[in-house]
Amino acid sequence: MITIPTNTRRFLILSYNNNNNNNNNIAIAIANNLKLNRTKSVEIIFCSKRSSRVSLPPALSDIRRVTSLKMLGVTITNHMSASEHVSDVISRCAQSIHAVRTLRSTGMNDDILQAIYKTVILSKLQYASSAWWGFANAADRQRLEAFVRRGVRSGFYRAMHFSAFARSWDRMSSVCPSVRPSVRL
């Protein structure tokens, strides 16, 4: 699969198949006057971790091939994993917790600190979670929950709210089970 951003900020998805029958996609692009901005384009090929030998399509001459792609703030790897995204989000939230601790040291009210924690840190953790939660493995989920528990221990998030937060993660698990989505590779 090749995802190509166009000049109009739309995404044109070209699927690669072995018989190179992409004439329909090319005709759609030409009919809609879509031009490929090759300097902003990257190519990612999704494949299974289990497959040891994958026959990749030939590399495009002036388009860089990548193993991870960040789209709309969510990083996804070529193995359909959200681990890189979870690491990035936790590191950004850790920086925000440091800022909240600095505010606490200046004597800010605990209710205001808790509101800041909920609006800044929890919103970063939950951003687009319905899109990436199904790609998160058990270790990623444990890291996220441990991070939120650290906020509870620091007093930025009440324990009664944490149980509701944990239930929302559980609901997400029922919608997006730990089994990967059925993507044929």
N, CA and C of each residue as an Amber inpcrd file, in Angstrom:
protein
   555
   0.8540000  -1.1680000   0.0000000   0.0000000   0.0000000   0.0000000
   0.8990000   1.2300000   0.0000000   0.6060000   2.1670000  -0.8190000
   1.3580000   3.3980000  -0.8960000   0.4090000   4.5340000  -0.5430000
   0.7650000   5.3040000   0.4710000  -0.0530000   6.4550000   0.8490000
   0.6590000   7.6920000   0.3480000  -0.0110000   8.4650000  -0.4430000
   0.6360000   9.6020000  -1.0840000  -0.1310000  10.8810000  -0.7810000
   0.4830000  11.8270000  -0.0150000  -0.1980000  13.0990000   0.1750000
  -0.1060000  13.9300000  -1.1080000  -1.1690000  14.5560000  -1.4570000
  -1.1700000  15.3870000  -2.6520000  -1.0740000  16.8500000  -2.2480000
  -0.9650000  17.7350000  -3.2120000  -0.8670000  19.1640000  -2.9210000
  -2.0980000  19.7000000  -2.2150000  -3.2100000  19.0520000  -2.3510000
  -4.4520000  19.5520000  -1.7700000  -4.7210000  18.9780000  -0.3820000
  -3.7300000  18.3520000   0.2280000  -3.8250000  17.7710000   1.5690000
  -4.8050000  16.6050000   1.6430000  -5.1860000  16.0450000   0.5230000
  -5.9690000  14.8290000   0.4920000  -4.9930000  13.6740000   0.3860000
  -5.4480000  12.4990000   0.7290000  -4.5850000  11.3390000   0.6160000
  -5.0860000  10.4510000  -0.4950000  -4.2000000  10.0780000  -1.3320000
  -4.4980000   9.1780000  -2.4280000  -3.8800000   7.8330000  -2.0620000
  -4.6860000   6.8210000  -1.9470000  -4.2120000   5.4960000  -1.5810000
  -4.0710000   4.6730000  -2.8440000  -2.8780000   4.2420000  -3.1030000
  -2.6300000   3.3550000  -4.2230000  -2.2860000   1.9960000  -3.6410000
  -3.0270000   0.9910000  -3.9620000  -2.7130000  -0.3360000  -3.4480000
  -1.8680000  -1.0700000  -4.4640000  -0.8320000  -1.7010000  -3.9550000
   0.0680000  -2.4550000  -4.8240000  -0.4270000  -3.8850000  -4.9060000
  -0.5120000  -4.3920000  -6.0900000  -0.8040000  -5.8110000  -6.2440000
   0.1870000  -6.3970000  -7.2310000   0.2990000  -7.6900000  -7.2020000
   1.3520000  -8.3570000  -7.9750000   1.2090000  -8.2070000  -9.4800000
   0.0080000  -7.9770000  -9.9680000  -0.1420000  -7.8890000 -11.4190000
  -0.0290000  -6.4480000 -11.9290000   0.3280000  -5.5130000 -11.0320000
   0.5530000  -4.1000000 -11.3970000  -0.6350000  -3.4880000 -12.1300000
  -1.8430000  -3.8070000 -11.6930000  -3.0420000  -3.2920000 -12.3320000
  -3.5230000  -2.0430000 -11.5940000  -2.7350000  -0.9890000 -11.6140000
  -3.0740000   0.2490000 -10.9230000  -3.6130000   1.3050000 -11.8920000
  -4.0140000   0.9000000 -13.0600000  -4.4820000   1.8650000 -14.0490000
  -5.7130000   2.6190000 -13.5640000  -6.5870000   1.9680000 -12.8040000
  -7.7860000   2.6200000 -12.3010000  -7.4180000   3.7530000 -11.3350000
  -6.4550000   3.5010000 -10.4280000  -6.0200000   4.5410000  -9.4960000
  -5.3820000   5.7170000 -10.2250000  -4.6010000   5.4230000 -11.2060000
  -3.9510000   6.4840000 -11.9790000  -4.9990000   7.2980000 -12.7360000
  -5.9970000   6.6190000 -13.2860000  -7.0630000   7.3210000 -14.0130000
  -7.8470000   8.2340000 -13.0650000  -8.1040000   7.7750000 -11.8340000
  -8.8030000   8.6150000 -10.8510000  -7.9740000   9.8410000 -10.5260000
  -6.6830000   9.6630000 -10.3510000  -5.8070000  10.7910000 -10.0410000
  -5.7760000  11.8030000 -11.1750000  -5.6940000  11.3260000 -12.3850000
  -5.6570000  12.2210000 -13.5420000  -6.9970000  12.9390000 -13.6990000
  -8.1060000  12.2120000 -13.5150000  -9.4320000  12.8050000 -13.6680000
  -9.6870000  13.9060000 -12.6360000  -9.1220000  13.7780000 -11.4380000
  -9.3240000  14.7730000 -10.3870000  -8.1980000  15.7940000 -10.3080000
  -7.3330000  15.7970000 -11.3020000  -6.2350000  16.7490000 -11.3910000
  -5.3560000  16.6970000 -10.1400000  -5.0770000  15.5110000  -9.6620000
  -4.2070000  15.3400000  -8.5030000  -2.7770000  15.1570000  -8.9780000
  -1.9000000  15.9420000  -8.4150000  -0.4930000  15.8410000  -8.7750000
   0.2930000  15.4300000  -7.5440000   1.2400000  14.5730000  -7.7190000
   2.0330000  14.0430000  -6.6300000   3.1560000  15.0140000  -6.2800000
   3.2070000  15.4370000  -5.0230000   4.3050000  16.2600000  -4.5380000
   5.3610000  15.3030000  -3.9950000   6.3310000  14.9880000  -4.8040000
   7.3030000  13.9510000  -4.4670000   8.2270000  14.3610000  -3.3280000
   8.4140000  15.6330000  -3.0750000   9.2850000  16.0500000  -1.9780000
   8.6330000  15.8280000  -0.6140000   7.3040000  15.8320000  -0.5780000
   6.5880000  15.6190000   0.6800000   6.0800000  14.1970000   0.8280000
   6.3190000  13.3720000  -0.1370000   5.7540000  12.0300000  -0.1450000
   6.7170000  11.0190000   0.4470000   6.1550000  10.0540000   1.1510000
   6.9150000   8.9170000   1.6460000   6.1210000   7.6580000   1.3360000
   6.8050000   6.5510000   1.3670000   6.1750000   5.2760000   1.0830000
   6.3500000   4.3770000   2.3000000   5.2810000   3.7410000   2.7280000
   5.3510000   2.7570000   3.7970000   4.6600000   1.4960000   3.3030000
   5.2780000   0.3790000   3.5610000   4.7240000  -0.8980000   3.1410000
   4.4240000  -1.6860000   4.4080000   3.1680000  -1.9980000   4.6170000
   2.7510000  -2.7240000   5.8070000   2.9530000  -4.2150000   5.5750000
   3.6140000  -4.8440000   6.5260000   3.8410000  -6.2790000   6.4400000
   3.7770000  -6.8810000   7.8300000   3.6160000  -8.1540000   7.8940000
   3.5080000  -8.8700000   9.1520000   4.8920000  -9.0920000   9.7510000
   4.9800000  -9.0700000  11.0850000   6.2520000  -9.3740000  11.7440000
   6.6370000 -10.8240000  11.5290000   5.6290000 -11.6660000  11.3900000
   5.8660000 -13.1020000  11.2790000   6.4740000 -13.5000000   9.9440000
   6.1780000 -12.7500000   8.9160000   6.6910000 -13.1460000   7.5990000
   8.1710000 -12.8040000   7.5100000   8.9840000 -13.8180000   7.2970000
  10.4240000 -13.6050000   7.2560000  10.8790000 -13.0520000   5.9090000
  10.1930000 -13.4670000   4.8770000  10.5970000 -13.0370000   3.5470000
   9.3840000 -12.4540000   2.8310000   9.4150000 -11.1670000   2.5930000
   8.3170000 -10.5000000   1.9120000   8.8520000  -9.9640000   0.5980000
   8.1370000 -10.2240000  -0.4800000   8.5720000  -9.6510000  -1.7470000
   7.9930000  -8.2430000  -1.8380000   8.8680000  -7.2710000  -1.6640000
   8.4540000  -5.8710000  -1.6880000   8.3810000  -5.3780000  -3.1180000
   7.4710000  -4.4580000  -3.3520000   7.4380000  -3.8530000  -4.6900000
   8.7100000  -3.0330000  -4.8920000   9.0560000  -2.7800000  -6.1330000
  10.2800000  -2.0040000  -6.3740000  10.1520000  -0.6010000  -5.7710000
  11.2620000  -0.1140000  -5.2450000  11.2810000   1.2190000  -4.6310000
  11.0760000   2.2840000  -5.7020000  10.3430000   3.3130000  -5.3440000
  10.1470000   4.4300000  -6.2610000  11.3980000   5.2890000  -6.2220000
  11.7970000   5.8030000  -7.3510000  13.1000000   6.4490000  -7.4630000
  13.2530000   7.6890000  -6.5840000  12.2530000   8.5380000  -6.5100000
  12.4240000   9.7960000  -5.7870000  11.5010000   9.9230000  -4.5760000
  10.9710000   8.8010000  -4.0970000  10.1200000   8.8130000  -2.9130000
  10.7800000   7.9280000  -1.8710000  10.9610000   8.4970000  -0.6900000
  11.6480000   7.8220000   0.4090000  10.7470000   6.7480000   1.0100000
  11.3120000   5.5790000   1.2800000  10.5870000   4.4830000   1.9340000
  10.8730000   4.5550000   3.4330000   9.8170000   4.5160000   4.2570000
   9.9630000   4.6310000   5.7040000   9.3730000   3.4020000   6.3910000
   9.7500000   3.2130000   7.6690000   9.2150000   2.0990000   8.4430000
   8.1530000   2.5590000   9.4330000   8.0640000   3.8640000   9.6720000
   6.9870000   4.3880000  10.5250000   6.5090000   5.7030000   9.9330000
   5.2370000   5.9900000  10.1800000   4.6110000   7.1580000   9.5890000
   3.7450000   7.8360000  10.6370000   3.8750000   9.1500000  10.7540000
   3.0640000   9.9090000  11.6940000   2.0190000  10.6800000  10.8980000
   0.7560000  10.2800000  11.1190000  -0.3460000  10.9410000  10.4220000
  -1.3240000  11.4500000  11.4620000  -1.6100000  12.7400000  11.4040000
  -2.5400000  13.3780000  12.3300000  -2.1560000  13.1110000  13.7850000
  -0.8540000  13.0700000  14.0600000  -0.3690000  12.9080000  15.4260000
  -0.2640000  11.4850000  15.9080000  -0.6070000  10.5140000  15.0890000
  -0.5400000   9.1120000  15.4880000   0.5440000   8.4280000  14.6610000
   1.4920000   7.8040000  15.3590000   2.5810000   7.1040000  14.6840000
   2.2290000   5.6320000  14.5570000   2.3410000   5.1200000  13.3580000
   2.0770000   3.7030000  13.1030000   3.2900000   3.1500000  12.3560000
   3.6930000   1.9470000  12.6970000   4.8600000   1.3530000  12.0530000
   4.4300000   0.4210000  10.9350000   5.4070000  -0.0210000  10.1650000
   5.0990000  -0.9030000   9.0450000   4.6540000  -2.2900000   9.5090000
   4.8210000  -2.6060000  10.7970000   4.3470000  -3.8690000  11.3450000
   3.0160000  -3.6940000  12.0740000   2.3350000  -2.5710000  11.8280000
   1.0270000  -2.2750000  12.4230000   1.1100000  -2.2830000  13.9500000
   2.0980000  -1.5980000  14.4880000   2.3070000  -1.5350000  15.9310000
   2.1770000  -0.0890000  16.3850000   1.6530000   0.0890000  17.5940000
   1.5200000   1.4240000  18.1680000   2.5610000   1.6800000  19.2480000
   3.5360000   0.8070000  19.4100000   4.5390000   0.9560000  20.4700000
   5.3150000   2.2650000  20.3570000   5.6960000   2.6330000  19.1600000
   6.4240000   3.8870000  18.9550000   5.5420000   5.0770000  19.3370000
   4.2670000   5.0070000  18.9990000   3.3290000   6.0720000  19.3430000
   3.1680000   6.1820000  20.8590000   3.0120000   5.0490000  21.5280000
   2.8390000   5.0470000  22.9840000   4.0780000   5.6270000  23.6600000
   5.2670000   5.2550000  23.2120000   6.5060000   5.7980000  23.7810000
   6.5730000   7.3090000  23.6120000   6.2170000   7.7800000  22.4200000
   6.2380000   9.2110000  22.1350000   5.2380000   9.9710000  23.0100000
   4.0320000   9.4340000  23.1420000   2.9980000  10.0970000  23.9350000
   3.3910000  10.1380000  25.4100000   3.9270000   9.0420000  25.9240000
   4.3220000   9.0090000  27.3310000   5.4590000   9.9870000  27.5970000
   6.4150000  10.1000000  26.6890000   7.5060000  11.0530000  26.9040000
   7.0140000  12.4980000  26.8590000   6.0730000  12.7970000  25.9540000
   5.5150000  14.1540000  25.9210000   4.6970000  14.4530000  27.1730000
   3.9550000  13.4620000  27.6570000   3.1580000  13.6540000  28.8710000
   4.0440000  13.7790000  30.0990000   5.1910000  13.0940000  30.1160000
   6.1300000  13.2250000  31.2380000   6.6520000  14.6520000  31.3250000
   6.8920000  15.2710000  30.1850000   7.3130000  16.6800000  30.1850000
   6.2070000  17.5710000  30.7300000   4.9770000  17.2510000  30.3970000
   3.8530000  18.0470000  30.9010000   3.6660000  17.8420000  32.4050000
   3.9110000  16.6380000  32.9000000   3.8100000  16.4020000  34.3450000
   4.8590000  17.2350000  35.0770000   6.0280000  17.3560000  34.4830000
   7.0610000  18.1920000  35.1020000   6.5630000  19.6370000  35.2100000
   5.8950000  20.1170000  34.1790000   5.3600000  21.4800000  34.2170000
   4.2840000  21.6060000  35.2990000   3.4390000  20.5890000  35.4670000
   2.3970000  20.6210000  36.4990000   3.0290000  20.5890000  37.8860000
   4.0960000  19.8090000  38.0480000   4.8070000  19.7950000  39.3390000
   5.4330000  21.1480000  39.6380000   5.9270000  21.8030000  38.6090000
   6.4750000  23.1480000  38.7980000   5.3840000  24.1050000  39.2510000
   4.1980000  23.9780000  38.6690000   3.0770000  24.8160000  39.0990000
   2.6990000  24.5090000  40.5470000   2.7640000  23.2430000  40.9300000
   2.4600000  22.8750000  42.3170000   3.4500000  23.5250000  43.2790000
   4.7250000  23.5650000  42.8870000   5.7460000  24.1410000  43.7690000
   5.5580000  25.6430000  43.9610000   4.8470000  26.2820000  43.0420000
   4.5700000  27.7130000  43.2020000   3.3670000  27.9590000  44.1020000
   2.6930000  26.8670000  44.5260000   1.5770000  27.0020000  45.4500000
   0.2110000  27.0310000  44.7990000   0.0970000  26.5200000  43.5890000
  -1.1970000  26.5130000  42.9060000  -2.1600000  25.5470000  43.5920000
  -3.4340000  25.8690000  43.5720000  -4.4950000  25.0880000  44.1820000
  -4.5630000  23.6900000  43.5520000  -4.8020000  22.6430000  44.3830000
  -4.8550000  21.2580000  43.8960000  -5.9830000  21.0310000  42.9030000
  -7.1130000  21.6820000  43.0940000  -8.2280000  21.5040000  42.1540000
  -7.8500000  22.0100000  40.7600000  -7.1340000  23.1030000  40.7180000
  -6.6930000  23.6470000  39.4240000  -5.6580000  22.7190000  38.7920000
  -4.7480000  22.1780000  39.6160000  -3.7360000  21.2480000  39.0960000
  -4.3960000  19.9950000  38.5260000  -5.4360000  19.5100000  39.1990000
  -6.1330000  18.3290000  38.6960000  -6.8520000  18.6320000  37.3840000
  -7.4030000  19.8200000  37.2750000  -8.0530000  20.2060000  36.0200000
  -7.0230000  20.3050000  34.8900000  -5.8490000  20.8510000  35.2060000
  -4.7820000  20.9450000  34.1970000  -4.3400000  19.5460000  33.7730000
  -4.1900000  18.6450000  34.7380000  -3.7840000  17.2690000  34.4380000
  -4.7940000  16.6020000  33.5020000  -6.0700000  16.7550000  33.8200000
  -7.1040000  16.1250000  32.9890000  -7.1320000  16.7110000  31.5810000
  -7.0460000  18.0310000  31.4880000  -7.1920000  18.6480000  30.1670000
  -5.9410000  18.5480000  29.3170000  -4.7700000  18.5510000  29.9370000
  -3.5400000  18.5250000  29.1480000  -3.0260000  17.0970000  28.9750000
  -2.8150000  16.4030000  30.0780000  -2.1280000  15.1230000  30.0140000
  -3.0690000  13.9960000  29.5720000  -4.2160000  13.8870000  30.2010000
  -5.1230000  12.8010000  29.8100000  -5.6340000  12.9650000  28.3840000
  -5.8120000  14.2040000  27.9560000  -6.2660000  14.3920000  26.5720000
  -5.1860000  13.9590000  25.5850000  -3.9040000  14.1650000  25.9310000
  -2.8290000  13.6790000  25.0620000  -2.8040000  12.1570000  25.0200000
  -3.0290000  11.5420000  26.1830000  -3.0080000  10.0790000  26.2350000
  -4.1500000   9.4680000  25.4350000  -5.3030000  10.1020000  25.4610000
  -6.4750000   9.5340000  24.8100000  -6.6870000  10.0190000  23.3790000
  -5.8520000  10.9250000  22.8960000  -6.0530000  11.4720000  21.5570000
  -6.0290000  10.3500000  20.5120000  -7.0750000  10.2430000  19.7570000
  -7.2340000   9.2790000  18.6620000  -7.0220000   7.8430000  19.1220000
  -7.3130000   7.5640000  20.3950000  -7.0790000   6.2150000  20.9100000
  -7.9490000   5.1730000  20.2120000  -9.0840000   5.5770000  19.6990000
  -9.9070000   4.6080000  18.9750000  -9.2160000   4.1610000  17.6880000
  -8.2900000   4.9650000  17.1790000  -7.5760000   4.5950000  15.9540000
  -6.3840000   3.6880000  16.2350000  -5.6770000   3.8970000  17.3550000
  -4.4540000   3.1360000  17.5950000  -4.5630000   2.0830000  18.6900000
  -5.6440000   2.0910000  19.4750000  -5.7360000   1.1730000  20.6110000
  -5.6850000  -0.2900000  20.1820000  -6.2800000  -0.6400000  19.0840000
  -6.2630000  -2.0180000  18.6070000  -4.8900000  -2.4890000  18.1780000
  -3.9730000  -1.5770000  17.9300000  -2.6190000  -1.9290000  17.5300000
  -1.6520000  -1.9380000  18.7110000  -2.1360000  -1.5460000  19.8960000
  -1.2950000  -1.5360000  21.0960000  -1.2650000  -2.9310000  21.6970000
  -0.0730000  -3.3730000  22.0820000   0.0290000  -4.6970000  22.7110000
  -0.1610000  -4.5470000  24.2270000  -0.1110000  -5.6500000  24.9440000
  -0.3610000  -5.6410000  26.3860000   0.6760000  -4.7980000  27.1210000
   1.9200000  -4.8300000  26.6810000   2.9700000  -4.0350000  27.3300000
   2.6990000  -2.5360000  27.1730000   2.2480000  -2.1350000  25.9970000
   1.9130000  -0.7190000  25.7660000   0.7790000  -0.2860000  26.6810000
  -0.2330000  -1.1250000  26.8050000  -1.3870000  -0.7920000  27.6470000
  -0.9740000  -0.6920000  29.1090000  -0.0830000  -1.5810000  29.5450000
   0.3960000  -1.5200000  30.9270000   1.1990000  -0.2560000  31.1690000
   2.0000000   0.1590000  30.1960000   2.7820000   1.4010000  30.3320000
   1.8640000   2.6080000  30.4470000   0.7950000   2.6330000  29.6570000
  -0.1590000   3.7400000  29.7360000  -0.8570000   3.7760000  31.0980000
  -1.3090000   2.6240000  31.5570000  -1.9930000   2.5760000  32.8450000
  -1.0460000   2.9180000  33.9900000   0.2130000   2.4860000  33.9060000
   1.1990000   2.8300000  34.9370000   1.4420000   4.3340000  34.9610000
   1.4490000   4.9520000  33.7870000   1.6530000   6.4010000  33.7330000
   0.4990000   7.1410000  34.4030000  -0.7180000   6.6900000  34.1550000
  -1.8800000   7.3350000  34.7760000  -1.8630000   7.0890000  36.2850000
  -1.4620000   5.8880000  36.7060000  -1.3650000   5.6070000  38.1480000
  -0.3420000   6.5170000  38.8170000   0.7230000   6.8540000  38.1040000
   1.7130000   7.7880000  38.6490000   1.0800000   9.1580000  38.8910000
   0.1840000   9.5660000  38.0120000  -0.5470000  10.8150000  38.2160000
  -1.4610000  10.7390000  39.4260000  -2.0480000   9.5560000  39.6520000
  -2.8980000   9.3610000  40.8340000  -2.0510000   9.4660000  42.0950000
  -0.8910000   8.7940000  42.1060000  -0.0070000   8.8550000  43.2820000
   0.4860000  10.2650000  43.5490000   0.6880000  11.0420000  42.4890000
   1.1580000  12.4190000  42.6580000   0.0510000  13.3530000  43.1160000
  -1.1810000  12.8660000  43.0980000  -2.3000000  13.6840000  43.5370000
  -2.9030000  14.5500000  42.4510000  -2.5100000  14.3110000  41.1970000
  -3.0490000  15.0950000  40.0940000  -4.3570000  14.5280000  39.5630000
  -4.6460000  13.3060000  39.9490000  -5.8430000  12.6340000  39.4480000
  -6.3980000  11.8060000  40.5830000  -7.6530000  11.9350000  40.8540000
  -8.2630000  11.2220000  41.9800000  -8.4600000   9.7570000  41.6450000
  -8.3000000   8.9310000  42.6700000  -8.4120000   7.4800000  42.4770000
  -9.7940000   7.0910000  41.9660000 -10.8360000   7.7890000  42.4280000
 -12.1790000   7.4440000  41.9450000 -12.3190000   7.7700000  40.4600000
 -11.6270000   8.8120000  39.9890000 -11.6420000   9.1220000  38.5630000
 -10.8330000   8.0940000  37.7810000  -9.7600000   7.5810000  38.4180000
  -8.9210000   6.6030000  37.7280000  -9.7070000   5.3390000  37.4180000
 -10.5850000   4.9090000  38.3280000 -11.3670000   3.7040000  38.0420000
 -12.2820000   3.9360000  36.8390000 -12.8300000   5.1420000  36.7230000
 -13.6490000   5.4560000  35.5420000 -12.7740000   5.5040000  34.2890000
 -11.5710000   6.0440000  34.4350000 -10.6380000   6.1070000  33.3160000
 -10.2580000   4.6910000  32.8740000  -9.9850000   3.8150000  33.8530000
  -9.6290000   2.4340000  33.5350000 -10.7900000   1.7260000  32.8410000
 -12.0210000   2.0260000  33.2690000 -13.1740000   1.4160000  32.6070000
 -13.2690000   1.8740000  31.1520000 -12.9090000   3.1400000  30.8880000
 -12.9530000   3.6030000  29.4960000 -11.9270000   2.8680000  28.6410000
 -10.7420000   2.5470000  29.2280000  -9.7550000   1.7490000  28.5020000
 -10.3080000   0.3430000  28.2700000 -11.0140000  -0.1860000  29.2970000
 -11.5970000  -1.5170000  29.1400000 -12.6560000  -1.5330000  28.0410000
 -13.4760000  -0.4800000  27.9810000 -14.4660000  -0.3950000  26.9070000
 -13.7720000  -0.3360000  25.5570000 -12.6450000   0.3870000  25.5130000
 -11.8930000   0.4710000  24.2660000 -11.3840000  -0.9170000  23.8890000
 -10.9970000  -1.7160000  24.8820000 -10.5140000  -3.0720000  24.6020000
 -11.6200000  -3.9330000  24.0320000 -12.8520000  -3.7260000  24.4960000
 -13.9420000  -4.5380000  23.9550000 -14.2760000  -4.1190000  22.5280000
 -14.0900000  -2.8260000  22.2160000 -14.3290000  -2.3500000  20.8510000
 -13.1730000  -2.7520000  19.9490000 -11.9430000  -2.5870000  20.4590000
 -10.7400000  -2.9200000  19.7050000  -9.9800000  -3.9840000  20.4880000
 -10.3110000  -5.2520000  20.3620000  -9.6590000  -6.2850000  21.1650000
  -8.1660000  -6.3690000  20.8750000  -7.4730000  -7.0400000  21.7570000
  -6.0230000  -7.1340000  21.6220000  -5.6030000  -7.8780000  20.3700000
  -6.5170000  -8.6470000  19.8000000  -6.2270000  -9.2930000  18.5280000
  -6.1780000  -8.2190000  17.4560000  -5.1740000  -8.2690000  16.6370000
  -5.0330000  -7.2610000  15.5930000  -6.2300000  -7.2740000  14.6580000
  -6.5540000  -6.1440000  14.0720000  -7.6270000  -6.1260000  13.0860000
  -7.2860000  -7.0690000  11.9320000  -8.2940000  -7.5880000  11.2840000
  -8.0450000  -8.5510000  10.2120000  -7.5980000  -7.8170000   8.9660000
  -6.2900000  -7.6540000   8.8470000  -5.7060000  -6.9940000   7.6960000
  -4.9450000  -8.0630000   6.9270000  -5.2990000  -8.2500000   5.7090000
  -4.6150000  -9.2590000   4.9010000  -3.3500000  -8.6280000   4.3110000
  -2.2380000  -9.2710000   4.6130000  -0.9550000  -8.7610000   4.1180000
  -0.3370000  -9.7260000   3.1370000
